[in-house]
Amino acid sequence: MKRFVLLALLVFAACGEAEVDRRRPPEPAPSGIQLQEVAAFDSPVYVTAPPGDDRLFVVEQGGAIRIHDGERTLESPFLDISDRIEAGGEQGLLGLAFPPDYDRTGLFYVYYTAQDGANTLAEFRREDGDSADPRSGRVLFAVEDDEVNHNGGMITFGPDDRLYVGMGDGGGSGDQHGEIGNGQALDTLLGKILRIDPRPHGERPYTIPEDNPFVDREGARGEIFAYGLRNPWRFSFDRATGDLTIGDVGQNAVEEISYVPFEEASGANFGWRVFEGSARFTDGEQAEGAIPPAVDEGHDIGNCSITGGYVVRDTGLPRWVGRYVYGDFCRGVLRTVQLPDGEPQDTGLEVEQLSSFGEDAGGRLYAVSLNGPVYRILLG
């Protein structure tokens, strides 16, 4: 998720060894909203669901995707590709996305760090409703990465049915890559959100949409949709408006939530490495048209790694509808904010080692703990 300094890195690297503390369930918030444990998993990092499917698909960092049908977790994984993944620290199976036509095609996409460290996007095919064929894997790209951290990992289909891919800046500290860092360099995929059509085109294993912002710019990668990012571990599109919100993990001082309306998102520059949040990070450099964060929060209140969430559209959470929910891996407090310029509010809910949020096919909201539990957020 980030470089997770010392304790946080050790915690993440110890995946699979932590035991779930079931002695006391999370307390409900003053609003009556509470966390209801769905089930516990082995180092879960994300949850999602195919369109129209009532079940929950849980991504485990070690390389398995498991299905929870509302009552139980199916014994056999939907997909297990642990034999091709390097897991631990910030590496592993990190993302999963189902396209709008999944029911017809059976195709879906995963993002992982391969055994050689490459940040890899791959396509797989469903065998039946409960399982996929691990032999069906087709790699769309594998981006070399010399560092073990800042791997990105979020993939999702946007409101335009294109596949969006979050890429970290290449790792290390301070984005010390090339003359201006990867975040601001348009000749690399690192430090970006990419936008592609996953269908092959000619000899290329995917298609670059012609309306991407840098398709016709010399020296720029046509896959780039937005740039100036350090490690966009989790981002999302508002189900109602399509607006884009990014949880971009900070360096040593500031964690950032970035927001942009969908119609203004193409070509957006979010400022890293020139800025860390709204604070200047690198003197003497410029980030053309940089969009300031909607929210930046310091490490002085216990933050270490922002966990981006969702604008809530679950009508079962009436007091949260239209508000963005997010948190931090170390602090664990769930917060909401009215974007783009509202004041964040604590919800009274906490999730230890908050690795991710997720939505099911109906827009119901979930919070994920790397310790094992996946919680549904609901009105008690």
N, C-alpha and C positions, 0 to 999 in steps of 0.2 A: 504494500500500500504506500509506504514511504520508505525512507532509509531506516526507519524505526531504530533509533539510537538505543544502544545498550539494553536496558531492561525490556523495552518494547520489542526489540529485535529478538531477544532471547525468548520472549513469550511466543512470538509468532513462529519462531523456528522450532519450538517445542510442540508443534501441532500434533494432535493425536495422543499426546501424553496427558493433557489436562483432563481432570475429572469435572463433570458438571455438578455444581452445587445446587441440590434440590431441597435444601433444608428450609428455605423460606422463599415463597413465590414473590415476585416483584409487587410492591404496593401499588394500588391504583392511584392515578393522579387526582388532584382535587376536582377536576372536571368529570370524574367518573370513568375516564378512558383508562384502560388497563392493558397489560401485556399478558396474553394467554399462551402458554407454551404449547406449540404444535407437536414437537418431537425434538429429540437430540440427535446430532449427527457428528461425524468426524471432521472437525475443523471446517465448518461451512463458511463460505465466503459470498454466496449469492443465492437468491431464489427468484424464480420466474415461472411462467406457464405458457404453453402454446395457446393461440387464440381458440376460444370456445371450450377449453379443457378445464374441468373443475378441480383437477389435481394440482399439486405443487411440485415443481422440479427443483431440487436442491443441489447446488454445486459444492462438492467437497474439494478442498485444496489439493489433496493427494492424487486426484485424477478421476474420481467417480461422480456421476450424476445419479441421484436417487429420487424416487417418486414417492410422495406421501399422498394417499388417496382420501384424506380427511379423517380416517380412522387409524390407519397404520402405514408404516413405511414398507414398501414392497421389499422382499428379501433380496432379490437380485437387482443390481443396479441397472438403470436405463442404459448407461454407457460407462465403461471402465477403460480408460486409456492411461492408466498409471504407469504402464511399461514404457511410455514414450515421453514422460514428463519429468522435469527436475522440480521437486517440491521442497518447500521449507523457506523460512525467511519471507521474502516477498514473491517468491516464485511458486509456480504450481498451475493447476487448472483454475483460471481466474474469471472467465466469462462464458455466458451462454445466451444465445438469441434464437428465437423461432420466428421465421418470416410469416407475413400475413397469409400466404398460401400453403403453410405447412400441412394442413389437413389433406391437401391434394398431392403435394410433391413428396412429403416425408423428409424433406431436407432441413437441416438446422446447422448452426454454426457455434464453434467454441473457440476460445482464446486461451493459450497456455504458453508457458515457458518450456521449450523442448530441452532435451538432455544436453544439448550443446549450448544452451542459454538463449537461443533465438526466441524472440517474441513472435508467436505463431498463431495465425488465423487459419482454421480448417473447417471444412464442410463434412458432415456425416449424414447418413441416411437411416431413417427408421425402418426396422424390420416388422414390428407390429406395435400396438399401442403401448406396450410395456417395455420395449427394448429396441436398441439401435445396433447396427452392425459395426463393430470397431474396425473391420476390414474395409469399410466403405470410405475411409478418410481420404479427403482430397485437400492438400495444402494450397491455400490461396496466396499466402505470403509467409515468409520467415525472415524477420528483420534481425540481423546480427546485433548483439548487445554485449559489450565487454564487461558491463557491471551487473551485479545481481539484483540491484534495486531499481525503483522507478520503472516498472514494467507496464504501467497502465493496467488494462484488463477488462474495461467495460466495453461491451458490444450490445447494440440494440438497434432495432429497426425504427426509423423516425416516422413522422407523420406523412412523409412523402414515399414511404415504403423502401427507402434506401437503407443500407446497412452502415451504421456509424461505429467507428472503432477508436477507442481512447488509447493513445500511446504516450508513455512517459518520456522524459527528456534524455534517456540514455544512462542515467544513474550517476553515481559519485556524488559530489557536493558542489553546489554553485554552478552547475551546467557548464563545466569547463571543457566544452567540446568545440573545436574550431575557433574561428576568430570572434564569433558573436554568440556562441552557444547554440545548441540544437533548437531550443524553443523559438528563437527568432529567425533561424535559417530555413528558407523555403526549399532547399535542395535535399532535405531529409524528412522522413516520415516521423521521426522522433520528436516528442514535445508537441503533438498535434491531436486533433480529432479528425479522422479520415471519413470520407463519404464515398462509398462504392456501391455498385450493383454486383452481387456475388456471382452472377452468371458469367461463364467464360466469354472472351471476345478475341477471336483470332488465336494467336499463340499465347495471349495473356490469360491467366486463370480467373480473372475477374474483369469487369467493365468499369471504366472511369466515366461517370456521367458528364456529358458535354457541358452542362451548366455549372459544374464545379468552379470555384472562383479563380483558380490558378491554372486552368487547363491550357491557356494560350500564352502563359508567361514563360519566357525563356529562363531556364535554370531552376524552375520551380516544379515540384511534384504535383501532378494533376489530381492526385487522390486527396490532397489537403482540403479540408473544409474550414477549420479554425486552427489558430496557432498561438504561440506564446504561453504554453502550458508546461508545468513542472511535472506533475503526476496526477492526471485526472482520473483518479481511482474509480469514482462513480459519478456518472452524469445521467440526466434524464430529460425527457420531453414531456411537457404538460399534456395530459390526455385531452384536455378541453381546448387549449390554445396552440399547442405545438411549441411553446416557448422553451428555450434550452437553459438548463441550470446545471452548473458544474461544481463539484467539490474538488478543488485543486489543492493538493497537499503542499504545505509550506516547507521552508528551509529550517531555520532555527527559531523564528520569532512569530510568524504570522500564518494562520490557516485561512483559506479563502473560499468563499462561495461566489461564483460568477454567474450572472444572469444576462440573457439577451433575448429579445423577441425573435421568433423564428425567422421572420422576414428580414432581420438585420444580422443574422448569425453567420451567413456565408461570408467568409473572408475575415471574420472577426479576429482581432489580436488581443489576447488577454495579458500581455505585458511581461511575462517571465523571459529572460533573467534580469531584465532592467528593473522590474518591480517584484517584490515579494508582498502580495496583497496590495495595499495602497502605499506602502513604504518603498522608497527607492532602495534597490539592492546593489546595482552596479552603476558606479559613477561614470560619466563620459559616454554613455551609450543611450540610444534612443529606441523607443518602441512605437512605431508610427501608428497613430490612432488607437492607442491602447485603451481598452475598456476597464474602468476601475471596478473593483469588486462590489457586489451588493452587500456583502457581509465580510468583514475580516475580524478575526478573533486571535488574541495573543496567547502565547504559551504560559503567561503568568497566571491564568485561571485553570491550568491543568490540562490544556490541550496538547496534543502531539501530532495528530494525523486526522485531518477532517474526513468524515464519512458522509458523502453526499447522499441525498434522499430523493423525495418526490413531492411535487405539488399534489396535495391530497384531493382526490375526487370521489372518495368513498363516502356516499351519503349516510353510511352508518356512523360516521364521525362528524356530525354536523358542525361542531365548534371548530373543527380543523379544515373544513372544506375551503379550498382556495389558498390555504397556507402551505408553505414549504416546510417539510420536516427533515431534520438532519441531526448529526451528532459528531462525536469525535471518538476515535478508538480508545484513547487513554482516559478521557474524562467520563465518557459513557452516558452523559446526560442528553436526553432527547429534547431538542428545541424546535420551535416553529417560528416562521417569520412570514409576513406579508410582503412578497416581492413586488417591485424592486427596491423599495426604500423604507420598509417598515423596521421596527425595532424587534430583534429576536426576543423570544420569551421561553423560559424553561417550562417544561410540561409537568415536571414532578416525576417523570419516568426515567429509569436508568437501565442500561444494558451493559454488562461487563464485557470488555473487549468487543466493542461494537464494530463488526467488520463490514456490514452492509445493511441496506434496506432492499425491499423488493415488493413487487405487486404481482397478484395472480391475474388470471384472465378477466376477472370481474372488477379489477381495480382495488381489491382489498389490500391492505397495507401490512407489511411484515418487517420485523427487525431481526437481525442475525447476529449471534454472538459466536466469535471464534472458539469460545469454550465449548460449544456444542449445541445449545438450544437455539431453535428458531421460534420466534414469537409472533403471533398475530396481534396487531394493535386494534382494539375494538372497544366499544362502549359497554361498560359492565352493567 
